[in-house]
Amino acid sequence: MGASCCKPEAIDFEGEVNLFHFYLLRSVGKGAFGKVRVVQHKHSKTLYALKYINKAKCVKMKAVANIVQERRLLEEIDHPFVVNLRYAFQDDENCFFVLDLMLGGDLRFHLDRAGAMSEEVVRFYVAEIAMAIDYLHSKRIVHRDLKPDNILLDEKGHAHITDFNIAVHFSERRLLTGVAGSMAYMAPEVLTKRGYSAPVDFWSLGILAFELLFGKRPFRGRTNTSLTNSILNEHLIWPDDAPDKCSTDGMQAIRGFLERDPNKRLGYRPGGGGFEDIKAHPWFRNINWDQLYNKEVVPPFEPDSKRANFDATHELEELLLEENPLKARKRKEGQDLEMMTPEMRMMEEHFKIFDYTKTQRRSYYTPATSTSAAGQTTSNGTASTAVSSHLSPKGISRPGTPSDRTGVISKTGLDVEAQILDGGGMANVGGRGLLKGTSMDGRQDSLDIRPTNGKQPTPLRQSSTGPEKVEEMKNVGSAI
């Protein structure tokens, strides 16, 4: 009779998703304020990656807006070459993302372990990533942090973009100005702070392709100043053995991505066809893009399924060092939102439950103004000049860039985006939760994080004074 008291409660799989719906398996990653582990849905038996973020650490590091924004953006996204969101929920201590599981490791892991990659492999990754970037841009999303660390391989070897915690929506009337991302992969227009939009992701793709091919990045420096000068001014110099490792077409494509003028960058030249220009480039002549999209092309590299394609120390740390191991907990009842801090209330109200089996994907983005024709009056009563965008079905497929417009860099944000529009919200965050100094070697990127206002804006209110100005450069090693 006494044993009946210990019988576990039945799980309601028809109710709202929560951590009780999953088996917790091994830990596979760790970041500044969150961790990743493999989980299995108890009903469907499907394996996923569970990314969980401690709320208290999130508040302390001023990253609440980033977490809510990432949650919102991921609800909007569903693409073969993106690590897609499947479930989202929270308990009293953590916010949870349940994502597609990628067992092949990230490209940084493979680059460190095996060194530079063959041209065939790099071209395959660049094509898949470019397709995902084009999809994100069609959703008015700019990633801002493309690098080998944020490209994950599945067990067959297909590439997927992950880590959207500094991604934001862009629009022709609200060019971004914040220095956000990993410095060595930042486009020149990001560093000059004159306004930028979608083309920055293709610059980062060019840096990534160069690094995968030659094992080093094209622009380097031991300090922020020298690295910035290299990105802004130095000529693109190829290694001596470049002709042996890469074809002329390949070098031409990389040079096209690394064009300093965003209007001349591959895929964004005036009057260009956007992604069609990339598809038509000689380097990609043998790629069947429809088969690639459907993952019918066999990847040239298949990760070793018998080896762990990630740092195995994460699991050891979880076992030996974790003071409060993750486990499913029921939520406290009757919590008063009014008694919470603004940051905790923001997560409570806006990190909403998502279940891909029940919820239709949607976008939270609503432009403040619209410009659909030359000379059309915007919502604030001012005349506007038309800017072509590949988001318009009949328009030219190229988002606007700073060279298309002058004097329209807006610093007013929308809802959560107001807090991270100009650079993110995370302060004092190093690569794997460490505080970083101001000088690094060419391999890593230093941080220059200077919030000008210690207070976080009131959540989800349109601010008449614009967003909090925060400049943030995420370290190259960030895993979450």
Secondary structure, 3 states (H helix, E strand, C coil): CHHHHHCCCCCCCCCCCCHHHEEEEEEEEECCCEEEEEEEECCCCCEEEEEEEEHHHHHHCCCHHHHHHHHHHHHHCCCCCECCEEEEEECCCEEEEEECCCCCCEHHHHHHHHCCCCHHHHHHHHHHHHHHHHHHHHCCEECCCCCHHHEEECCCCCEEECCCCCCEECECCECECCCEECHHHCCHHHHCCCCECCCHHHHHHHHHHHHHHHCCCCCCCCEHHHHHHHHHHCCCCCCCCHHHHCCHHHHHHHHHHCCCCCCCCCCCCCCCCCHHHHHCCHHHCCCCHHHHHCCCCCCCCCCCCCCCCCCCHHHHHHHHCCCCCCCCCCCCCCCCHHHCCHHHHHHHHHCCCEECCCCCCCCCCCCCCCCCCCCCECCCCCECCCCCCCCCCCCCCCCCCCCCCCCCCCCCCCCCHHHHCCCCCCCCCCCCCCCCCCECCCCCCCCCCCCCCCCCCCCCCCCCCCCCCCCEECCCCCCC
